[in-house]
Amino acid sequence: MNQTIHSGSVKAVIKSKGAELSSLTDETGTQYLWQGDPTYWKSQSPVLFPIVGSLRNKTARTANGGTCRMERHGAVRKREFTLTAGTESSAEFTIRSSEETRREFPYDFEFRVKYSLSGKTLTYAMTAVNRDRDVMPYFVGAHPAFRCPLLDGEKFEDYEVEFADKEFAACPRALLDGLVDVNHRQVVLNNEKVFHLDRAWFAYDCQIFDQLRSRSAALRNPATGRGVRLDFPGFDYFIVWTSKNGGPFLALEPWTGISTCTDEDDTFEHKRGVKFLAPGEARTHSFTITLL
């Protein structure tokens, strides 16, 4: 089931499967969101919970004596959500733990994703609720991919990602098994704001910005000013990715943590950036996408 919301002539469409954003258009009808061509990458904007990235061998131990067995990006992104609230400009989707999810993540939870449009800004609000008797560790993130280039006649390399502040960014290496090698880094920005797009940056995999000061980044063509801006306070990690086979898109991904790192063990609670909820506690993580 798809749910459409709008603010003026800006529209967003969300699928109930995975609570995944599937369309984001402006008043001219321009489509900003990647449309999921399987030649390059069949997804569009997965929501990530209760992990982001990968676990070593898809497995981790938990402090409550359980075992997590999850594919990359978690247990909910391919499952059906229920539309639990909606207005003309907002829609909230909810999923609750089940016997199936407990085989992957041994906790009872509720996870809500609310999309709200105001003018040209779309807000993602992702709320994790601990319905378990034990303290629940978790991660949350988003994986929206945007058309790049956006307009006919442009090239991928015409675009840049501009951060709010000047950054020294030495990005750790993402390994082929989904893990992260934090001890081997490549300097991507050297006291600079602008990350100029070049497919050579993604020949191996993504770029993981794990030491940013900025909490805002804009993808745009400087010649036209068109693109999107993400504002992501409260997210300590920002991933930039496109497919190795020349996909005409760029994913901009605010995460609260990252994949298991090569210097970490396989205890879930020991992973970088892990969050915790007491029984009955809820926490919301929000970011915005603004059309430029």
ROKEKE-485641 format. One line per field, with one value per residue (C-alpha): y, x, z; residue in three letters. Coordinates in steps of 0.5 Angstrom, whole numbers, plus 500, padded with zeros to 3 digits. Layout:
REM ROKEKE-485641
Y	Y,... .
X	X,... .
Z	Z,... .
res	ala,... .
//
This chain:
REM ROKEKE-485641
Y	500,507,513,520,527,534,541,546,542,538,531,525,518,512,505,501,496,498,505,507,513,512,519,526,531,539,544,543,535,534,527,528,521,515,511,504,501,494,495,499,499,496,500,507,510,504,505,502,499,496,496,500,497,490,485,480,474,477,475,478,477,481,482,479,472,472,472,477,474,480,481,488,494,490,487,492,495,489,488,491,497,499,506,508,516,521,527,531,533,527,520,515,508,503,496,491,486,479,471,472,479,476,470,476,481,478,484,486,493,498,502,508,512,519,523,530,535,543,547,544,540,533,531,524,522,515,513,506,504,498,494,489,487,488,494,494,496,499,503,507,510,512,511,516,516,522,522,525,528,531,534,532,534,534,529,526,530,536,535,536,535,541,541,546,547,546,539,535,528,522,516,509,504,500,492,488,484,490,491,498,498,504,504,505,511,516,523,526,533,537,543,544,544,541,534,534,528,523,516,514,516,510,505,501,502,508,514,514,521,519,525,531,537,539,536,539,537,539,535,540,542,549,551,551,551,545,539,537,539,534,537,531,533,528,523,522,518,520,516,518,512,510,504,501,500,508,508,515,517,519,516,521,517,519,514,513,508,504,497,492,495,490,492,491,484,481,484,488,493,494,497,504,509,504,507,504,504,502,498,502,508,511,516,519,521,526,529,533,533,540,541,546 .
X	500,502,501,501,502,503,505,503,505,511,509,512,510,511,511,508,513,519,516,520,520,519,518,519,517,517,512,515,514,521,523,529,529,532,527,530,533,535,541,544,540,533,532,530,530,531,530,535,533,536,542,546,551,553,555,561,558,551,551,552,551,547,548,541,544,541,544,542,542,541,542,545,541,537,530,525,527,523,518,511,509,502,499,498,496,496,494,494,502,504,504,506,508,509,512,512,516,514,516,520,523,525,529,533,533,532,528,520,520,516,519,515,517,513,514,512,512,512,514,520,522,521,522,524,522,524,522,524,520,523,517,522,523,531,535,535,541,539,542,537,539,536,539,535,538,537,538,544,544,538,536,537,544,548,553,554,561,557,555,558,557,558,558,556,563,570,572,578,575,580,575,575,575,569,571,567,564,561,565,569,577,578,585,586,583,583,583,577,577,583,580,575,567,566,567,567,564,568,566,573,571,566,570,571,565,562,565,564,564,565,569,564,563,558,551,548,550,548,548,547,550,553,552,544,544,539,539,537,540,540,540,542,543,543,547,554,555,554,555,556,555,553,554,560,557,555,549,546,544,548,545,546,545,545,546,547,553,556,558,562,569,575,577,571,569,562,558,552,553,560,559,561,555,550,544,540,533,530,524,518,523,522,527,526,531,530,533,530,531,530,529,534 .
Z	500,498,502,499,503,500,502,497,491,494,494,498,497,502,502,507,506,510,511,505,502,494,491,493,487,487,484,477,478,478,482,487,489,486,483,484,477,479,474,479,486,487,493,494,501,506,514,518,525,530,526,521,516,518,523,523,520,521,528,535,542,547,554,556,553,546,539,534,527,522,515,513,515,520,521,519,512,508,513,512,517,519,517,524,523,518,515,509,510,515,515,521,520,526,526,532,534,532,533,526,529,535,532,529,534,541,544,544,541,537,531,528,522,521,515,515,510,511,505,501,507,509,516,518,525,527,534,538,543,548,550,553,560,559,557,549,545,538,532,527,521,514,507,502,495,490,483,481,476,477,471,463,460,467,469,476,476,476,483,490,497,501,509,513,516,514,515,516,514,514,512,514,509,508,507,502,508,510,516,517,518,522,522,515,513,506,507,503,506,508,512,506,506,499,497,489,486,483,482,484,491,490,486,493,497,501,504,512,515,522,525,522,526,521,522,515,508,501,495,489,482,484,477,478,486,485,489,497,503,509,517,521,529,533,528,529,523,515,510,502,497,490,486,483,476,475,478,477,484,491,498,503,510,517,522,529,529,524,522,526,526,525,532,536,538,537,543,541,546,545,538,536,537,540,544,550,552,559,559,557,554,547,543,537,532,527,520,515,507,504,496,493 .
res	met,asn,gln,thr,ile,his,ser,gly,ser,val,lys,ala,val,ile,lys,ser,lys,gly,ala,glu,leu,ser,ser,leu,thr,asp,glu,thr,gly,thr,gln,tyr,leu,trp,gln,gly,asp,pro,thr,tyr,trp,lys,ser,gln,ser,pro,val,leu,phe,pro,ile,val,gly,ser,leu,arg,asn,lys,thr,ala,arg,thr,ala,asn,gly,gly,thr,cys,arg,met,glu,arg,his,gly,ala,val,arg,lys,arg,glu,phe,thr,leu,thr,ala,gly,thr,glu,ser,ser,ala,glu,phe,thr,ile,arg,ser,ser,glu,glu,thr,arg,arg,glu,phe,pro,tyr,asp,phe,glu,phe,arg,val,lys,tyr,ser,leu,ser,gly,lys,thr,leu,thr,tyr,ala,met,thr,ala,val,asn,arg,asp,arg,asp,val,met,pro,tyr,phe,val,gly,ala,his,pro,ala,phe,arg,cys,pro,leu,leu,asp,gly,glu,lys,phe,glu,asp,tyr,glu,val,glu,phe,ala,asp,lys,glu,phe,ala,ala,cys,pro,arg,ala,leu,leu,asp,gly,leu,val,asp,val,asn,his,arg,gln,val,val,leu,asn,asn,glu,lys,val,phe,his,leu,asp,arg,ala,trp,phe,ala,tyr,asp,cys,gln,ile,phe,asp,gln,leu,arg,ser,arg,ser,ala,ala,leu,arg,asn,pro,ala,thr,gly,arg,gly,val,arg,leu,asp,phe,pro,gly,phe,asp,tyr,phe,ile,val,trp,thr,ser,lys,asn,gly,gly,pro,phe,leu,ala,leu,glu,pro,trp,thr,gly,ile,ser,thr,cys,thr,asp,glu,asp,asp,thr,phe,glu,his,lys,arg,gly,val,lys,phe,leu,ala,pro,gly,glu,ala,arg,thr,his,ser,phe,thr,ile,thr,leu,leu .
//
